[in-house]
Protein backbone atom coordinates (compact mmCIF):
# COMPACT_ATOMS: atom_id res chain seq x y z
CA UNK A 1 0.00 0.00 0.00
CA UNK A 2 2.84 2.42 0.83
CA UNK A 3 4.55 1.66 -2.48
CA UNK A 4 1.33 2.27 -4.42
CA UNK A 5 0.85 5.56 -2.58
CA UNK A 6 4.45 6.48 -3.39
CA UNK A 7 3.84 5.83 -7.08
CA UNK A 8 0.67 7.90 -7.00
CA UNK A 9 2.45 10.73 -5.17
CA UNK A 10 5.35 10.58 -7.60
CA UNK A 11 3.02 10.63 -10.61
CA UNK A 12 1.44 13.82 -9.27
CA UNK A 13 4.77 15.53 -8.67
CA UNK A 14 5.59 17.64 -11.71
CA UNK A 15 9.23 18.12 -10.69
CA UNK A 16 10.16 14.58 -9.70
CA UNK A 17 8.16 12.56 -12.20
CA UNK A 18 10.35 13.51 -15.19
CA UNK A 19 13.45 12.72 -13.12
CA UNK A 20 12.06 9.28 -12.24
CA UNK A 21 11.07 8.56 -15.83
CA UNK A 22 14.49 9.63 -17.07
CA UNK A 23 16.39 7.61 -14.51
CA UNK A 24 14.39 4.43 -15.13
CA UNK A 25 13.80 4.74 -18.86
CA UNK A 26 10.08 4.32 -18.17
CA UNK A 27 7.17 6.18 -19.69
CA UNK A 28 3.59 6.83 -18.61
CA UNK A 29 2.34 3.60 -20.19
CA UNK A 30 4.98 1.63 -18.27
CA UNK A 31 3.75 3.17 -15.02
CA UNK A 32 0.21 2.07 -15.66
CA UNK A 33 1.22 -1.40 -16.86
CA UNK A 34 3.59 -2.06 -13.96
CA UNK A 35 1.75 -0.34 -11.11
CA UNK A 36 1.07 -3.66 -9.40
CA UNK A 37 4.43 -5.30 -10.16
CA UNK A 38 6.42 -5.68 -6.92
CA UNK A 39 9.77 -5.27 -8.70
CA UNK A 40 8.63 -1.99 -10.23
CA UNK A 41 7.29 -0.78 -6.89
CA UNK A 42 10.67 -1.56 -5.33
CA UNK A 43 12.25 0.70 -7.96
CA UNK A 44 9.77 3.47 -7.05
CA UNK A 45 10.73 3.17 -3.39
CA UNK A 46 14.43 2.97 -4.27
CA UNK A 47 14.09 6.23 -6.17
CA UNK A 48 12.11 7.91 -3.41
CA UNK A 49 14.60 6.92 -0.72
CA UNK A 50 17.53 8.44 -2.61
CA UNK A 51 16.74 11.84 -1.14
CA UNK A 52 15.67 12.66 2.41
CA UNK A 53 13.62 15.67 1.33
CA UNK A 54 11.59 13.45 -1.03
CA UNK A 55 10.89 11.03 1.82
CA UNK A 56 9.82 13.85 4.09
CA UNK A 57 7.55 15.40 1.43
CA UNK A 58 5.92 12.07 0.60
CA UNK A 59 5.46 10.97 4.20
CA UNK A 60 4.12 14.36 5.25
CA UNK A 61 1.65 14.34 2.34
CA UNK A 62 0.47 10.83 3.21
CA UNK A 63 0.69 11.24 7.01
CA UNK A 64 3.14 8.34 7.27
CA UNK A 65 6.17 7.86 9.53
CA UNK A 66 9.45 8.62 7.76
CA UNK A 67 10.61 5.02 7.99
CA UNK A 68 7.53 3.72 6.13
CA UNK A 69 9.05 3.80 2.60
CA UNK A 70 12.07 1.71 3.59
CA UNK A 71 9.93 -0.69 5.60
CA UNK A 72 7.63 -1.10 2.60
CA UNK A 73 10.60 -1.67 0.31
CA UNK A 74 11.94 -4.38 2.59
CA UNK A 75 8.51 -6.05 2.75
CA UNK A 76 8.10 -6.35 -1.03
CA UNK A 77 9.31 -9.51 -2.78
CA UNK A 78 12.89 -8.90 -3.88
CA UNK A 79 13.08 -5.72 -1.85
CA UNK A 80 14.97 -6.91 1.17
CA UNK A 81 17.78 -4.70 2.32
CA UNK A 82 21.10 -5.32 0.58
CA UNK A 83 24.11 -5.82 2.82
CA UNK A 84 27.36 -5.04 1.03
CA UNK A 85 29.62 -6.48 3.72
C-alpha positions as CSV (number, residue, x, y, z in Angstrom):
1,X,0.0,0.0,0.0
2,X,2.8,2.4,0.8
3,X,4.5,1.7,-2.5
4,X,1.3,2.3,-4.4
5,X,0.8,5.6,-2.6
6,X,4.4,6.5,-3.4
7,X,3.8,5.8,-7.1
8,X,0.7,7.9,-7.0
9,X,2.4,10.7,-5.2
10,X,5.3,10.6,-7.6
11,X,3.0,10.6,-10.6
12,X,1.4,13.8,-9.3
13,X,4.8,15.5,-8.7
14,X,5.6,17.6,-11.7
15,X,9.2,18.1,-10.7
16,X,10.2,14.6,-9.7
17,X,8.2,12.6,-12.2
18,X,10.3,13.5,-15.2
19,X,13.5,12.7,-13.1
20,X,12.1,9.3,-12.2
21,X,11.1,8.6,-15.8
22,X,14.5,9.6,-17.1
23,X,16.4,7.6,-14.5
24,X,14.4,4.4,-15.1
25,X,13.8,4.7,-18.9
26,X,10.1,4.3,-18.2
27,X,7.2,6.2,-19.7
28,X,3.6,6.8,-18.6
29,X,2.3,3.6,-20.2
30,X,5.0,1.6,-18.3
31,X,3.8,3.2,-15.0
32,X,0.2,2.1,-15.7
33,X,1.2,-1.4,-16.9
34,X,3.6,-2.1,-14.0
35,X,1.7,-0.3,-11.1
36,X,1.1,-3.7,-9.4
37,X,4.4,-5.3,-10.2
38,X,6.4,-5.7,-6.9
39,X,9.8,-5.3,-8.7
40,X,8.6,-2.0,-10.2
41,X,7.3,-0.8,-6.9
42,X,10.7,-1.6,-5.3
43,X,12.2,0.7,-8.0
44,X,9.8,3.5,-7.1
45,X,10.7,3.2,-3.4
46,X,14.4,3.0,-4.3
47,X,14.1,6.2,-6.2
48,X,12.1,7.9,-3.4
49,X,14.6,6.9,-0.7
50,X,17.5,8.4,-2.6
51,X,16.7,11.8,-1.1
52,X,15.7,12.7,2.4
53,X,13.6,15.7,1.3
54,X,11.6,13.5,-1.0
55,X,10.9,11.0,1.8
56,X,9.8,13.9,4.1
57,X,7.6,15.4,1.4
58,X,5.9,12.1,0.6
59,X,5.5,11.0,4.2
60,X,4.1,14.4,5.3
61,X,1.6,14.3,2.3
62,X,0.5,10.8,3.2
63,X,0.7,11.2,7.0
64,X,3.1,8.3,7.3
65,X,6.2,7.9,9.5
66,X,9.4,8.6,7.8
67,X,10.6,5.0,8.0
68,X,7.5,3.7,6.1
69,X,9.1,3.8,2.6
70,X,12.1,1.7,3.6
71,X,9.9,-0.7,5.6
72,X,7.6,-1.1,2.6
73,X,10.6,-1.7,0.3
74,X,11.9,-4.4,2.6
75,X,8.5,-6.1,2.8
76,X,8.1,-6.3,-1.0
77,X,9.3,-9.5,-2.8
78,X,12.9,-8.9,-3.9
79,X,13.1,-5.7,-1.8
80,X,15.0,-6.9,1.2
81,X,17.8,-4.7,2.3
82,X,21.1,-5.3,0.6
83,X,24.1,-5.8,2.8
84,X,27.4,-5.0,1.0
85,X,29.6,-6.5,3.7
